[in-house]
Amino acid sequence: MKTTRQHEASGLGAALTGEQDFGLRIKTIRQARELTLEQVAELSGVSISTLSKIEKGQVSASFDTIAKIASAFDYSLAELFAEELPLPSVASTAIQGRRTYTLAGKGLAFTNPYFRYEVHAAELLVKGMIPVVMGIETRELPPPEAWSQHAGEEFIYVLSGEVMLHTQLYAPLRLAQGDSAYIDSTMRHTFVRLSDEAASLISICQTETLDIEDLTRGG
């Protein structure tokens, strides 16, 4: 008899031939678990209307939204984007001496209309922080619903170009290559590219509940 995750994986085998449609993947998992959109919304904190639009391919899900949906399904981001969804493994009660690495250009990559993301150390499922390299594409301020807001704290270091950090409670902050900021990421925040050349930064999100799965929107 197949487990829930085996049913999910077998359904995705047909659903994901060719281009991997994220909305179709989410819908396949939800239906395999016999969950309604209302139930997934309650588990993830993502609105029903947003979930519905994602499943229909009408909107591009942000990194934070994808992470919250993954958490609702008890998947890491790496598992959610894998060609075959993994079966559950037995967790070790003692985690010591861990090490992982990500080679150049080999991170877990995806995009939305405003940013490019490359998640590093994505295969390490249990950790206290998530390192993400972000390419800041937008020259205009994203709409309020696309701002990021998630548990924990966040360290930001500009790798190239120049960006403006917008936050809910502070005036916009101009950051150039080599500049950094440290914020309470429960405060809504986002980025805008100021430089003509490409702008990128590393964002390290830290929280006890994050575990590569628990962010909320776009940046």
N, C-alpha and C positions, 0 to 999 in steps of 0.2 A: 504494500500500500504506500502510495507516495505521500511525503510530508508536504506541508504548505509550501515550503520553499522549492521543493521539487516540482510541484504544480506550477509555481510561478516561472521557474526556469524553462520548463517545457513549453509553456505558453509563449514565452518570449522568443523561443527558437524560431517560430514562424513570424512573429510580430516584428522582429528586428533584422530580417534579411534585407540587405541594402542599407540605406541610411537609418541610423539608430534614432528613432523619434522618441524624445524624452517623454512627451505627453502620452504616447501610446504605452510606453514602459510603465508609467505611473498608473495608468488606467488598468493595465493587465495585472499588476500587483494588487491593486485595490479590489478588483473583481475576484481574484483568486482567494483573497481573504474575506470575501463577502462583506466588505465594508462600504458604507455609503459615503458620499462626499461630505455629509455633515459629520460623520464619525472621524474621517481623516482630518477635517478642519479642526475639530476639537482636540485631536491628538497632536497636531502639528502647530496650531496657532496661525495657520494660513487660512485666509477667508475662503468660503465656499465658492464665491464668484471667481477668485483667482485660480483655485484648483480646477474649476471647470474650464476656464480659458486655457490653462496649461495643458490639460488632457486633450483639448480640441486643437492644440497647436496655434492658438490665437495670440498668445503672448510668449515672450522668451523669459523663462524663469531665471531669476538672479541667483548668484552663489548662495546667499543667505537663505532664500526660499527653498532651493534644492536641498540644502543641509537640514532644514527643518522637516521637510517631507521625508528625507532619508531617516531621520531620527524617529519619526512617527511609525515607520515600517521596521524599525530596529535594524537598519542597515547603516554602514559607513558610506561615505561618498564613493570610495573606491569600489565597494561592493555594488552600489547602485548603478555605477557606470560599467561594471564588468560585463563582458559578453554573455557569460553564464552566471546567474546569481548563485552564490555559494550556499552550501548547506551549513547549518549552525555547527560551530566547533565548541569543544569543551574548554572553558576558560581556566587558566592557571590561577591558583589562589595566591601565588607568590610571583611578582613580576620584578625581576632583577636583571641587571646587566644587559639591558636592551640596546640595540643599535640598528639604525636603518640609514639609507642614503638615497638620494635622487640624482641621477646623472643629468647633465645639461640637456634641456629640452624634453626630458622624459617625465615631467610631472603630470598630474591629472589635470588636463586642460579643457576649458570650456569658456564660452563667452555669453554676454548679453549685449543689448544695444549700447551700453555705456562703458563696459570694462571687459578686459581679457583676464582670465584667471589661470594660474598654474599652481595647483596645490602640491606641496612637497611633503614627503614622508607619509603619503596617503595610505600606504599599506599597513602602517602601524595604527591599529584601531583604538588602542587605549593610551591616551597621552594627555598631558596637561595643557598643551597649546597646539595651535594649527598655524604653520608657516605658509603664507600664500604670496606669490609674486603676482602683482597686478599691473596690467597695462592700462593706462587711463586714456580712453579713446575720446570721450566727450569733451567738447569745448563749451558746452552749455550746461547749466545747472540741471541735474535730473529732477523729475517731478517728485513731490513729497513721498509718494508711495514707493519710490525706488530708492529712497535713502536707507541706510543700514542701521540696524538697532538690534543688539544681541547681548546676552549675558557676558559678564566678565570685563576684562580690560584688553587694550590693544596697543601694541607698539608699531609705529609707522616710520619707515626709513626710505627716503627717496633715492632710487638708484640712478635715474637719469631724467633729464628734462626738468620742468618746473610745474608744480601743481598748486591748486588752492584747496585746502582742507576746510570744508564747511561743517559746522557742528550746531546742534540745537541751541546751545546756551552761550556760545562765544562768537565773537566777530570772526569772519573768514581769516584763515592763516595761510600766508604764502610760504611754500616750501620749495627749495631748490635742491639740486643734487647734493647729497651729503647731510641735508637737514633731517631732523626727526621730530616726532611728536609722540606723546604717550597719553591716551585718553581712556576715560570710562566709557566703554562701548555700549552701555545701556542708554547713553545719550545718542540721539539720532545723528548720523554723520554720512558724508559722501565726499567725492573728489571731482575736480574739474581740471582739465589740462590747460595750462597757460602757455606753454612753449610751443613754437612751431614744430620742433622736432619731437620725436616720440618721448613719452614720459612713462616711467615705470617706478614702482615702489614695492617694498616688501612689507607685508602686514602680518604681524604675529599676534594671533588672538589667544588669550589665556583665560580659562575659566574651568572650574571643577566639573561643570555640566556640558562643556562644549563637545569634546571627544569627536571632532570632525563632523559633527552632526547637528549642531544646535544654534545656528545663526538665524537671522530674519530678513533680509531684503537685499538691497543692491549696492554694496560697495564696501 
